[in-house]
Amino acid sequence: MHKVTSKRQVTLPQSVCNAISLQPGDYVEVFARDGVAHIVKMTSESIAGKFSYLLKNQAYPTAEDIKTALKQRAVDKFVADDRY
């Protein structure tokens, strides 16, 4: 049995991570259905698919494109917060 922290965090058992090949830094989708919480490992294709409506006939971003965009967003946010 696992306890949820005050930040709503739970440590996933290694057996669960191994079962879905989940590694540190991977993205997951968490959702509830019928009173059960589900954790699904996301791939670059499934992440891109979530935003396909934004692409409008453009190629899906690669995993590296997504990582670069996330890093740039963090930098932009840090710089924006630092100005005030």
C-alpha positions in Angstrom: 0.0 0.0 0.0 1.3 3.5 -0.9 0.6 6.8 0.8 -0.1 9.9 -1.2 2.0 12.9 0.0 0.7 16.4 0.7 1.8 17.3 -2.9 -0.4 14.4 -4.2 2.7 12.4 -5.2 3.0 8.6 -5.1 6.1 6.5 -5.7 5.5 3.9 -8.4 6.7 0.4 -7.5 9.6 -0.8 -9.7 7.6 -3.8 -10.8 5.0 -1.4 -12.3 7.7 0.7 -14.0 9.3 -2.4 -15.4 6.0 -3.7 -16.7 5.4 -0.6 -18.8 9.1 0.1 -19.5 8.8 3.4 -17.6 12.1 5.3 -17.1 12.9 8.6 -15.3 12.1 11.5 -17.6 9.4 9.6 -19.4 6.0 11.3 -19.8 2.8 9.7 -18.5 -0.9 10.4 -18.8 -2.9 10.0 -15.6 -6.6 9.7 -15.7 -9.5 8.2 -13.8 -12.2 6.0 -15.2 -14.9 4.2 -13.3 -13.2 5.1 -10.0 -9.8 3.6 -11.0 -6.7 5.7 -11.6 -4.8 4.8 -14.7 -1.1 5.6 -15.6 -0.2 5.3 -19.3 3.3 5.8 -20.6 3.3 8.3 -23.4 5.4 8.0 -26.6 6.4 10.8 -28.9 3.7 9.7 -31.3 1.0 9.8 -28.6 2.1 13.1 -27.2 2.2 14.6 -30.7 -1.3 13.1 -31.4 -2.7 15.0 -28.4 -1.6 18.2 -30.2 -2.3 17.2 -33.8 -5.1 19.8 -34.2 -2.4 22.4 -33.8 -0.2 21.0 -36.5 -2.5 21.6 -39.4 -0.8 19.4 -42.0 2.6 19.7 -40.5 4.8 16.8 -39.5 4.6 15.5 -36.0 7.4 16.7 -33.7 10.1 14.2 -32.8 10.8 13.3 -29.1 13.9 15.6 -29.4 11.7 18.5 -30.7 9.4 18.0 -27.8 12.3 18.0 -25.3 13.8 21.1 -26.9 10.4 22.9 -26.8 9.9 22.0 -23.1 13.4 23.3 -22.2 12.8 26.5 -24.1 9.5 27.0 -22.4 11.2 26.6 -19.0 13.9 29.1 -20.0 11.3 31.6 -21.3 9.3 31.3 -18.1 12.4 31.7 -15.9 13.5 34.8 -17.9 9.9 36.2 -17.8 9.7 35.7 -14.0 13.1 37.2 -13.5 12.1 40.5 -15.1 9.7 41.4 -12.4 
